[in-house]
Amino acid sequence: MSLAHRIIPCLDTDGDRVVKGVNFAGLRDAGDPVALAARYNAEGADELVVLDIAASRDRRPTFLETIRRVAAELAIPLTAGGGIRTLEDGRAVVRAGADKVTVNTAAVERPALISELSREFGAQAVVLAIDAKRTGGHWDVMVRGGRESASLDAIEWAGMAVTRGAGEILLTSVDRDGTQSGFDVALTAAISKAVTVPVIASGGAKSPGHFVEIFQEGAADAALAASIFHGGVQPIRTLKEFLAARGVEVRLPC
Amino acid sequence: MKVTILDYGAGNVPSVERALQRLGAESLRTSSPECISNAEVLLLPGVGHYAALVRALDEQNMRAPVIGAIQRGIPFLGICLGLQVLYESSEEAPQLRGLQLLSGTVCALPSNVKLPHMGWNQVAATRHSCLLDGIESSAYFYFAHSYAVLDSNGVSAATCWHGAPFAAVVEKQNIFAVQFHPEKSGDAGARLLRNFLRIAS
């Protein structure tokens, strides 16, 4: 009896549509978030993440409505974020039906946001998203959708965030995101070893073998992917059977 | 039969409402002491900090009616913090008093494992469990917590393990409680809720 490794599909949304880019750019439409959520719930996804990648103020009501409609389809946990700048923004997504709130750029600019959210909702509801990019001998934290360097070491930032009350790290490799060349094992292992909270690896997944690698060598607690799931290229059920056959503990849906 | 859901302001009430709705059960969310006193079935879906729940129970005068309703023998289901608050106290907020309906205290899970204990885990029944009736022993449930009732003496109906064994399912007369979130636990969670509704009806 031990904790299963989680498989988490991610819906990057712009308003009421799912989009997915390559290297954070070149966005293209990938479908209806509510239909995808229902499918993943039925296929045995362990959790779902919904990110508002546009995160513009005027589209916020549309995003909250998307969370509401997605949450109504789920009997699994839902994490939502993108453009969460204040405690009030966090409250709005929780009220709309999210179990966890994810913060990124705003937390780098004002780390107290993590403590505020953690005090109100508990550490289990606060997910710090880190977009990390290899720069010389270390990983740099990137902000604003992976475009700007925050001049902050990713390992150091992860540790600081946990001290402030983050209960989980959603770690995206900017170098790997959208490339389908596999998760960043070295980055994930380094962060996972450095913090006491679960780490979700993201960016670069294509083959089932990439998932085996990130769990067995990257010490990830969960792995997140988007495009390979949306297009139906990689059904979650067959991915989990592949993992189970290779000794990775997963929750097989009945 | 109507399930009265205690809404103390921070609980994950909408998910629980939706889960009950899918099972065809009627529910009412409330923080009114009168409604709690008159409840036929009571559900406490806690999430977040122990102190927030205990303070809300006291500030909104819910403590006495909740204890009264449970002592009167109505079916009660506590989820996550809703399990923890049944005990005497918690290390998460040692200065506060729990509902003290069950003896024992809530402790921090050991720090040699990743915390929070977050994700899907299995439970092992230690005796016959009405809540787990018909659910395969290989089923997974969704957990998200850092504190638990550490249980090495088999006091609970089922235990889970994360650094140490802890109470996952508690059943004592009309008191039922789970450390995981059945409303977030897919088909297995739905089955557990259905078992509770059947016991309560």
Interface residues (C-beta under 8 A of the other chain):
Chain A: M1 S2 L3 A4 R6 N41 G44 D46 A71 A72 A75 I76 P77 G97 D99 R119 E120 F121 G122 A123 Q124 A125 G167 E168 T196 V197 P198 D221 A222 R251 P253 C254
Chain B: A10 N12 P14 S15 R18 A19 R22 V47 G48 H49 S111 K114 L115 P116 H117 M118 G119 W120 N121 Q122 V123 A124 E136 A139 Y140 Y142 A144 H145 S146 C160 W161 H162 H181 E183 K184 S185 G186 D187 G189 A190
